[in-house]
Amino acid sequence: MSKASILLAAGIALGCWNNLAAAASDEPIQPVEPAVVKEPAKVELGKKLFFDPRLSRSGAISCNSCHNLAMGGSDNLKASIGHKWQQGSINSPTVLNSSLNIAQFWDGRAKDLREQAGGPIANPMEMASTHELAIQVLNSIPGYRAEFKRVFGKDGITIEEVTGALAAFEETLVTPNSRFDQWLRGDKKALTVRELAGYELFKNSGCVACHNGVAVGGNSFQKMGLVAPYQTDNKAEGRAGVTGKDADRFNFKVPTLRNVALTYPYFHDGEAATLTQAVDVMGRLQLGRTFTPDENAQIVAFLKTLTGDQPAIQYPVLPPSEDDTPRPEPFLK
C-alpha cells in the first residue's frame, strides 16, 4: 500500500471515530471509561482493607458487607444491617462508579471517597469501631505494617492512609462497556428497538434533567417529590441535615443509574422494590406524568442496558492477626 493510501485510510478511520465521538457527545449521557490504575500497590492495599472485617468492632462487618461487589456494589436491602443487628437509617448506595459522584452519601456530607471511607468505621450503627481502635488493630498486624510502609514509605499507620488506600481501590470500581455505552460509541446493533424507544422516552419525558452525564446521575442534588410530596416513614432530611437550611429538606443526591438493574431496592428509603415501581413513582412525583404499562416497560428495558462490566475481583488473602491484636467483640452488650 502506498504512503498516500495509508494516509487516506488513516484519515477515513479518524473521521469515522470523530463522527462517532461527536454523536456520543450530542447525547446527555456519556460512556464510562475504564479505570486507569496509577498506584497498583495502593489499590491492592485498599482492596484488602475493603474486605477486612477487623475494621469493625464485631469483626464481622467489612465495607463489602454493605457494598457487596457480587451484588452491584450494594446489599439489596432496604437498609443495611449494622453492629448488633441494628437497622441502618438509609438505603446503602452502590460503591460502583462512586468516584463519579459530586459528593458521597445521600446527603453529600462527605466531599469525596476518602472522606466517606472513615465514616462507617466509627459509626456506632454501622461498624461501631473508632479510628483509634481500627489503627491499633492494623498496627498490631505485621503484614499490614509492612504493606503500609511499602505503599506510603514510612513506619506507622494513620487513618488518613487507611482512607486514602480505600479510596484508591474504590476509584477502580467502574463499570464500562455496557450495551448502552456500546451504542453510544457507534454500535447501532447494541440496543433493540424497544430499548431505544425506552431511551427516547427517558429523554423526552425529562428524566435526563437529573439523570445525565457519565454516571447517569450522581452529579446534582434534587428534591424528592417535585410535583407531589413523597410519603415515607424514613427520617432522613437530605441536604438539610448538612446545611441546616429548610430549603434543602428532602434534597438528596441523585443516584447513579449505572447498573441500576442490580442495585434494588430503590430510593433513599428503599421503598421501591422493583424498577417498574421506581419508574412509576419517579414519573408521577418528579415529572407529573403517569407512564402507561408499556411506556414503563420500555424505560425499564432501557435502564437494563446500563449494566456494565462488573469489576473482576480476586478475593484477597488478609494478613493474620497477632497475639496482641485487639480481639473482636461480636456479642458485646
C-alpha positions in Angstrom: 0.0 0.0 0.0 1.3 3.4 -0.9 2.0 6.1 1.6 -0.8 8.2 0.2 -3.2 5.2 0.5 -2.2 4.7 4.1 -2.7 8.3 4.9 -6.1 8.3 3.2 -7.2 5.2 5.2 -6.0 6.7 8.4 -7.9 9.9 7.6 -11.1 8.0 6.9 -10.7 6.0 10.1 -10.1 9.1 12.1 -13.0 10.8 10.5 -15.3 7.8 11.4 -14.0 7.9 15.0 -14.6 11.6 15.2 -18.1 11.2 13.9 -18.8 8.5 16.5 -17.4 10.7 19.2 -19.4 13.7 18.0 -22.6 11.5 18.0 -21.9 10.4 21.6 -21.2 13.9 22.7 -24.6 15.0 21.5 -26.3 12.7 24.0 -27.0 13.7 27.6 -25.3 10.5 28.8 -21.6 9.8 28.2 -19.8 6.4 28.2 -17.9 5.1 31.3 -14.2 4.9 30.7 -12.1 2.0 32.1 -10.2 2.7 35.3 -6.6 3.7 35.0 -4.6 2.3 37.9 -1.6 4.5 38.7 -0.7 3.1 42.1 -1.4 -0.7 42.0 0.2 -1.4 45.4 -2.0 1.3 47.0 -5.1 -0.2 45.2 -4.2 -3.7 46.4 -3.9 -2.5 50.0 -7.2 -0.7 49.7 -8.8 -3.9 48.4 -7.6 -5.8 51.5 -9.0 -3.1 53.8 -12.3 -3.1 51.9 -12.8 -6.8 52.6 -11.3 -6.8 56.1 -14.0 -7.2 58.9 -11.4 -6.4 61.6 -12.1 -2.7 60.9 -15.4 -3.3 62.7 -15.9 -3.7 66.5 -17.6 -7.1 65.9 -15.0 -8.4 63.5 -17.9 -9.4 61.3 -18.7 -6.3 59.1 -16.5 -5.1 56.3 -17.0 -2.4 53.7 -18.1 -5.2 51.4 -20.9 -6.2 53.8 -23.0 -3.2 52.7 -21.3 -2.6 49.3 -21.2 -6.2 48.1 -19.2 -6.3 44.9 -21.0 -9.5 43.9 -24.3 -7.6 44.1 -23.8 -4.5 42.1 -21.9 -2.8 44.9 -24.9 -2.7 47.2 -26.6 -5.2 49.6 -30.1 -5.3 48.1 -31.7 -4.5 51.4 -33.9 -1.5 52.2 -31.5 -0.6 55.0 -28.2 -2.3 55.8 -27.6 -4.4 58.9 -25.1 -2.8 61.2 -23.5 -3.6 64.5 -25.5 -5.8 66.9 -28.1 -6.3 64.1 -29.1 -2.6 64.1 -31.1 -1.4 61.2 -29.4 1.3 59.1 -31.1 4.6 58.7 -31.0 4.8 54.9 -30.6 2.6 51.9 -26.9 1.8 51.1 -25.9 3.3 47.7 -23.8 1.4 45.3 -20.0 1.8 45.5 -19.7 1.1 41.8 -18.8 4.3 39.8 -19.0 6.2 43.1 -15.9 8.2 42.1 -18.1 10.0 39.6 -20.3 11.4 42.2 -20.4 15.1 43.1 -20.1 14.0 46.8 -20.7 10.9 48.9 -23.6 9.7 51.0 -27.2 10.6 50.1 -26.9 14.0 51.8 -23.5 14.7 50.3 -21.8 15.2 53.7 -18.5 13.8 52.5 -16.8 15.7 49.7 -15.0 12.6 48.3 -14.4 8.9 48.7 -11.5 9.4 51.1 -13.7 11.4 53.5 -16.5 9.0 53.1 -14.3 5.9 53.9 -13.7 6.9 57.5 -17.4 7.4 58.4 -18.7 3.8 58.6 -15.8 2.6 60.7 -16.7 4.9 63.6 -20.4 5.0 63.1 -22.0 3.2 66.1 -24.8 1.9 63.9 -22.5 0.5 61.2 -19.0 -0.9 62.0 -19.1 0.6 65.5 -15.4 0.9 66.0 -13.3 4.0 66.4 -10.5 5.3 64.2 -8.1 4.8 67.1 -9.1 1.2 67.7 -9.0 0.4 63.9 -5.5 1.8 63.7 -4.4 -0.2 66.8 -5.7 -3.3 65.1 -3.9 -2.6 61.9 -0.6 -1.6 63.6 -0.6 -4.9 65.5 -0.5 -6.9 62.3 3.0 -7.3 60.8 1.7 -7.9 57.3 -0.2 -4.7 57.3 2.7 -2.7 58.8 4.9 -3.9 56.1 2.4 -3.2 53.3 1.6 0.3 54.5 5.3 1.0 54.7 5.8 -0.2 51.1 2.9 2.0 49.9 3.4 5.1 51.9 7.1 4.9 52.6 7.1 5.3 56.4 6.5 3.4 59.6 3.2 3.5 61.4 -0.3 3.6 60.1 -2.7 6.6 60.2 -6.4 6.8 59.5 -5.6 9.2 56.6 -3.6 6.4 55.0 -6.3 3.9 55.6 -9.0 6.1 53.9 -6.6 7.0 51.1 -6.0 3.4 50.3 -9.7 2.5 50.5 -10.5 5.5 48.1 -7.8 4.3 45.7 -9.4 0.9 45.5 -12.9 2.3 45.2 -11.8 4.6 42.3 -11.1 1.4 40.3 -14.7 0.1 40.7 -16.1 1.5 37.4 -18.2 -0.5 35.0 -17.5 0.4 31.4 -18.8 -1.4 28.3 -22.5 -1.5 29.0 -24.6 -2.2 25.9 -25.7 1.4 26.1 -22.1 2.5 26.1 -21.5 0.3 23.0 -24.4 2.1 21.3 -23.0 5.5 22.3 -19.7 4.5 20.7 -21.4 3.7 17.5 -22.6 0.1 17.6 -26.2 0.7 16.5 -27.0 -3.0 16.9 -26.2 -3.0 20.6 -29.7 -2.0 21.5 -33.1 -3.3 20.5 -35.9 -1.2 19.0 -37.7 -1.4 22.4 -34.7 -0.4 24.4 -34.1 2.6 22.1 -37.8 3.6 22.4 -37.3 3.5 26.2 -34.3 5.8 25.9 -36.2 8.3 23.8 -39.0 8.2 26.4 -36.4 8.7 29.1 -35.0 11.8 27.3 -38.2 13.3 26.1 -40.1 12.9 29.4 -37.4 14.9 31.3 -35.6 12.1 33.2 -32.3 13.4 31.8 -32.7 16.7 33.6 -31.4 14.9 36.7 -30.0 11.6 35.3 -27.3 12.7 32.9 -23.6 12.6 32.5 -21.3 9.6 32.7 -22.9 8.2 35.8 -26.4 8.9 34.6 -26.9 10.8 37.9 -24.8 11.5 40.9 -23.8 15.0 39.8 -26.5 17.1 41.5 -28.9 17.3 44.5 -32.6 17.4 43.8 -35.8 17.4 45.8 -37.6 14.1 46.2 -41.2 14.9 45.3 -41.2 17.9 43.0 -44.8 17.6 41.7 -46.3 15.9 44.7 -44.9 15.1 48.1 -43.1 11.8 48.6 -44.6 9.9 51.6 -42.2 8.0 53.7 -41.6 7.0 57.3 -37.8 7.4 56.8 -36.5 10.3 58.9 -33.6 11.3 56.6 -33.7 15.0 55.9 -31.4 15.1 52.9 -29.1 18.1 52.4 -31.0 20.0 55.2 -29.2 17.8 57.7 -25.9 19.1 56.4 -26.6 22.7 55.5 -29.3 23.4 58.2 -31.4 25.1 55.6 -35.1 24.3 55.4 -35.0 24.9 51.7 -32.7 21.8 51.4 -35.1 19.5 53.2 -35.7 16.3 51.2 -33.0 17.3 48.7 -30.9 14.2 48.0 -28.0 13.4 45.8 -29.4 12.0 42.5 -28.4 8.3 42.5 -26.5 6.9 39.6 -28.5 4.7 37.2 -25.4 2.7 36.2 -26.1 -1.0 36.9 -29.5 0.0 38.3 -30.9 -3.4 37.4 -28.6 -4.8 40.1 -29.0 -2.3 42.9 -32.6 -2.7 44.0 -34.4 -1.7 46.1 -34.6 2.0 45.1 -34.7 5.5 46.7 -33.1 6.6 49.9 -35.7 4.6 51.9 -35.5 1.5 49.7 -39.3 1.6 49.3 -39.3 0.9 45.6 -38.7 -2.9 45.3 -38.6 -3.0 41.5 -37.5 -0.8 38.6 -41.2 -0.8 37.4 -42.3 0.6 40.7 -39.4 3.2 40.7 -40.2 4.4 37.2 -43.8 4.8 38.1 -43.1 6.8 41.3 -40.5 9.0 39.6 -42.8 9.7 36.7 -45.7 10.8 38.9 -43.8 12.7 41.7 -40.9 14.2 39.7 -42.3 14.7 36.3 -46.1 14.8 36.8 -46.5 12.1 34.3 -48.2 8.7 34.6 -46.5 6.2 32.3 -48.6 3.6 30.7 -47.6 0.0 31.5 -46.0 -0.3 28.0 -44.1 3.0 28.4 -42.9 1.9 31.8 -41.7 -1.4 30.4 -39.8 0.4 27.6 -38.0 2.7 30.1 -37.1 -0.3 32.3 -35.8 -2.1 29.2 -33.5 0.9 28.5 -32.4 1.0 32.1 -31.3 -2.6 32.0 -28.8 -1.7 29.2 -26.8 0.4 31.7 -25.3 -2.6 33.3 -21.6 -2.6 32.5 -18.7 -5.0 33.0 -18.5 -5.7 36.7 -15.1 -5.4 38.5 -13.2 -8.6 38.3 -12.2 -9.1 41.9 -9.9 -11.8 43.2 -10.7 -12.2 46.8 -7.7 -11.0 48.8 -5.9 -13.1 51.4 -5.7 -11.0 54.6 -2.7 -10.9 56.8 -3.3 -12.8 60.1 -3.7 -11.2 63.5 -1.1 -11.5 66.2 -1.3 -12.3 69.9 -1.5 -8.6 70.8 -4.2 -7.7 68.2 -7.3 -6.4 69.9 -9.9 -9.1 69.7 -13.3 -8.6 68.0 -16.4 -8.3 70.2 -19.3 -9.7 68.2 -21.5 -10.2 71.2 -20.7 -7.0 73.1 -23.7 -5.9 75.2 
